[in-house]
Amino acid sequence: MGLARFAIAAGKAKANSAPSKFFTGLPAPAASFIVLMPLLVSLSSTITGWQQRAGWRLDGPWMEWIVLGHTVLVAGLMVSTIPMISVKHIKVNRSILFPLMLGIAIIAACLVKDSWLTLAVLAGLYLLSLPLAVVRSKREAKVEPPSR
């Protein structure tokens, strides 16, 4: 359904219109990471060690329902018309270049320490960017002049 909406929108797009800074719905590559979040968390050595120390486990019959609900939520986001942030149009200001590089180095270190948990956190952060994308797209829609 998302691909059909993309094909229709591509046919209606004007030749001189600027490319959008947002995806319509959750893009498939991001959805694949987000739908794998429960698996990534269960494979994390940090989470498994924490479970053993706390004396409880994340598996059980209730976990199947959480994973099912999570999968249905991701599927709904994929076919929705909610705007999601696209990183291809982000321009990096020189003043934040050093903090950005430091953040990337920290993410790389976290990937070495616990890859599964780092990937799950990154997928969750993208999912949490949804309200920001909605607010920014509404703000940009107000600024743009109406097309003729």
KEMAR-704900 format. One record per residue: x, y, z of N, C-alpha, C in turn. Coordinates in steps of 0.2 Angstrom, whole numbers, padded with zeros to 4 digits, always signed. Atoms other than C-alpha are relative to their C-alpha. Last residue first. Layout:
# residues N
XYZXYZXYZ;...
# end
This chain:
# residues 148
+0005-0001+0004-0005+0136-0042-0001-0005-0005;-0002+0001+0007+0005+0131-0027-0006+0002-0005;+0005+0005+0003+0001+0139-0010+0002-0001-0008;+0006-0003+0003+0016+0148-0002-0004-0005-0004;-0001+0001+0007+0027+0137+0010-0006+0004-0003;-0005-0005+0002+0028+0144+0028-0001+0000-0008;+0002-0007-0001+0012+0135+0034+0004+0005-0003;+0006+0000+0004+0017+0118+0027-0003+0007+0000;-0002-0001+0007+0034+0120+0035-0006+0001-0005;-0003-0007+0000+0026+0122+0052+0002+0002-0007;+0005-0005+0000+0015+0107+0049+0002+0007+0000;+0003+0000+0007+0030+0097+0043-0006+0004+0000;-0004-0004+0005+0040+0102+0058-0004+0000-0007;+0000-0007-0002+0026+0097+0071+0004+0004-0006;+0007-0003+0001+0023+0080+0063+0000+0008+0001;+0002+0000+0007+0041+0076+0061-0006+0003-0001;-0004-0006+0003+0044+0081+0079-0001+0000-0007;+0003-0006-0002+0030+0069+0085+0004+0006-0003;+0006-0001+0004+0038+0055+0074-0004+0006+0002;+0000-0006+0004+0055+0057+0081-0006+0001-0003;+0001-0006-0004+0052+0044+0094+0000+0006-0003;+0007+0001-0001+0052+0030+0081-0003+0006+0004;+0003-0002+0006+0069+0036+0075-0008+0000+0001;-0001-0007+0001+0075+0035+0093-0003+0003-0006;+0005-0003-0004+0068+0018+0095+0000+0007+0000;+0007+0001+0003+0077+0012+0080-0005+0003+0004;+0001-0004+0006+0093+0019+0087-0006+0000-0003;+0001-0007-0002+0090+0011+0104-0001+0005-0006;+0007-0001-0003+0087-0006+0096-0001+0007+0002;+0004+0000+0005+0103-0004+0086-0007+0001+0002;-0001-0006+0004+0113+0000+0101-0005+0001-0006;+0003-0006-0004+0105-0014+0111+0001+0006-0003;+0007+0001+0000+0110-0027+0098-0004+0006+0003;+0003-0002+0007+0127-0020+0095-0007+0000+0000;+0006+0004+0001+0133-0020+0113-0004+0002-0006;+0002+0002-0007+0150-0014+0117-0006-0005+0000;-0005+0005-0002+0156-0012+0099-0002-0003+0007;+0001+0005+0004+0140-0003+0094+0005-0006+0001;+0006+0004-0002+0141+0007+0109-0001-0006-0004;-0003+0004-0006+0159+0013+0104-0006-0004+0003;-0004+0006+0002+0152+0017+0087+0003-0004+0006;+0004+0005+0003+0138+0027+0094+0004-0006-0002;+0003+0003-0006+0150+0037+0105-0004-0006-0002;-0006+0004-0004+0161+0041+0090-0003-0004+0006;-0001+0006+0005+0145+0046+0080+0005-0004+0003;+0006+0004-0001+0141+0058+0095+0000-0006-0004;+0000+0003-0006+0158+0065+0095-0005-0005+0001;-0005+0005+0001+0157+0068+0076+0001-0004+0007;+0002+0006+0004+0141+0077+0079+0005-0005-0001;+0004+0004-0004+0148+0087+0094-0003-0005-0004;-0003+0003-0005+0162+0093+0082-0004-0005+0005;-0003+0006+0003+0151+0097+0067+0004-0004+0006;+0002+0007-0003+0139+0107+0077+0004-0006-0002;+0000-0001-0008+0146+0124+0073-0001-0006+0004;-0007+0001-0002+0149+0119+0055+0001+0001+0007;-0003-0006-0001+0130+0117+0052+0007-0001+0003;-0003+0000-0006+0125+0100+0045+0004+0007+0001;-0006-0004+0001+0112+0101+0032+0003+0001+0006;-0003-0004-0006+0098+0088+0033+0007+0003-0002;+0000-0007+0001+0090+0084+0016+0003+0004+0006;-0004-0002+0006+0094+0065+0015+0000+0008-0001;-0007-0003-0001+0089+0063+0033+0004+0002-0006;-0004+0003+0005+0070+0060+0030+0007+0004+0001;-0006-0004+0002+0059+0063+0045+0004-0004-0005;-0005+0003-0004+0042+0054+0045+0006+0004-0002;-0007-0001+0002+0026+0062+0040+0005-0003+0004;-0004-0004-0005+0010+0053+0045+0007+0001-0003;-0003-0006+0004+0001+0046+0029+0003+0005+0005;+0003-0006-0003-0001+0029+0037+0002+0006-0005;+0006-0002+0005+0003+0013+0027-0003+0006+0002;-0002+0001+0007+0020+0010+0036-0005+0003-0005;-0004-0006+0001+0014+0017+0053+0002+0000-0007;+0005-0006+0001+0000+0004+0053+0004+0006-0002;+0003+0001+0006+0013-0010+0050-0005+0006-0001;-0005-0002+0005+0024-0003+0064-0004-0001-0007;-0002-0008+0000+0009-0003+0076+0004+0002-0006;+0006-0003+0003+0004-0021+0070+0001+0008+0000;+0000+0001+0007+0021-0027+0074-0006+0003-0004;-0006-0004+0003+0022-0019+0091+0000-0001-0008;+0002-0007+0000+0005-0027+0095+0005+0005-0003;+0005+0000+0005+0011-0044+0090-0003+0007+0000;-0003+0000+0006+0027-0042+0100-0005+0001-0006;-0004-0006+0001+0018-0037+0115+0003+0001-0007;+0005-0005+0002+0006-0051+0113+0003+0007-0001;+0003+0001+0007+0020-0063+0112-0005+0005-0002;-0004-0003+0005+0028-0056+0127-0002-0001-0007;+0002-0007+0001+0013-0060+0138+0004+0004-0005;+0005+0000+0005+0016-0079+0135-0002+0008-0001;+0006+0002-0003+0033-0077+0143-0006+0000-0005;+0004+0005+0004+0050-0071+0139-0006-0002+0004;+0005-0003+0005+0057-0055+0147-0004-0005-0004;-0001+0001+0007+0064-0064+0162-0005+0004-0004;+0006+0001+0004+0066-0061+0181+0001+0000-0008;+0004+0006-0002+0079-0063+0194-0006+0000-0004;+0006-0002-0003+0086-0045+0194-0005-0006+0002;-0001-0003-0006+0104-0051+0191-0007+0002+0004;-0003+0005-0004+0099-0063+0177+0001+0003+0007;+0005+0005-0002+0088-0050+0169+0002-0005+0005;+0004-0003-0005+0102-0037+0170-0006-0004+0002;-0004+0000-0006+0114-0049+0161-0004+0003+0006;+0000+0007-0003+0101-0053+0148+0004+0000+0006;+0007+0001-0003+0098-0034+0145+0000-0007+0003;+0001-0005-0005+0117-0030+0143-0007-0002+0003;-0003+0003-0005+0120-0046+0132-0001+0005+0007;-0005-0005-0003+0107-0039+0120+0003-0004+0006;-0006+0002+0002+0098-0053+0110+0006+0004+0004;+0000+0007-0003+0081-0050+0118+0007-0003-0001;-0001-0001-0008+0083-0031+0115+0001-0007+0003;-0007-0003-0001+0087-0035+0096+0001+0001+0008;-0005+0005+0001+0072-0047+0095+0007+0003+0002;+0000+0005-0006+0060-0034+0103+0005-0006-0001;-0002-0002-0007+0067-0021+0091-0001-0005+0006;-0004+0005-0003+0065-0031+0075+0002+0002+0007;+0004+0006-0001+0049-0021+0069+0005-0005+0004;+0005-0001-0005+0059-0005+0071-0004-0006+0002;-0004+0000-0007+0074-0011+0061-0005+0001+0006;-0004+0007-0002+0063-0017+0047+0004+0000+0006;+0004+0004-0003+0052-0001+0048+0003-0007+0002;+0000-0002-0008+0067+0010+0046-0005-0005+0003;-0006+0002-0003+0071+0001+0029-0001+0002+0008;-0001+0007-0001+0052+0001+0024+0007-0002+0003;-0003+0003+0006+0049+0020+0026+0002-0008+0002;-0006+0003-0003+0036+0024+0040+0004-0003-0006;+0000+0006-0003+0022+0035+0032+0007-0003+0002;+0007+0000-0002+0024+0049+0020+0000-0007+0003;+0003+0005+0003+0043+0053+0020-0008+0000+0002;+0003+0005-0004+0048+0070+0025-0002-0006-0005;-0005+0002-0005+0060+0083+0018-0003-0005+0004;+0003+0000-0007+0050+0084+0002+0006-0002+0005;+0001+0007-0003+0059+0087-0015-0002+0001+0008;-0006+0002-0004+0056+0105-0022-0002-0007+0003;+0002+0000-0008+0042+0106-0035+0007-0002+0003;-0004-0006-0003+0048+0111-0053-0001+0000+0007;-0007+0001+0002+0043+0094-0061+0004+0006+0003;-0002-0004+0005+0026+0093-0052+0008+0000-0001;-0005-0005-0001+0022+0078-0043+0002+0004-0006;+0003-0007-0001+0006+0069-0047+0005+0005+0001;+0003-0002+0006+0014+0053-0055-0003+0007+0001;-0005-0001+0005+0026+0052-0040-0003+0002-0007;-0003-0006-0002+0012+0053-0028+0005+0002-0005;+0005-0005+0002+0003+0039-0037+0002+0007+0002;+0001+0000+0008+0018+0028-0037-0005+0005-0002;-0006-0003+0002+0022+0032-0018-0001+0001-0008;+0001-0007-0002+0004+0028-0013+0006+0004-0003;+0005-0002+0004+0006+0011-0022-0001+0008+0001;-0003-0001+0006+0022+0008-0013-0005+0003-0005;-0004-0006+0000+0014+0012+0004+0004+0001-0007;+0004-0006+0000+0000+0000+0000+0004+0006+0000;
# end
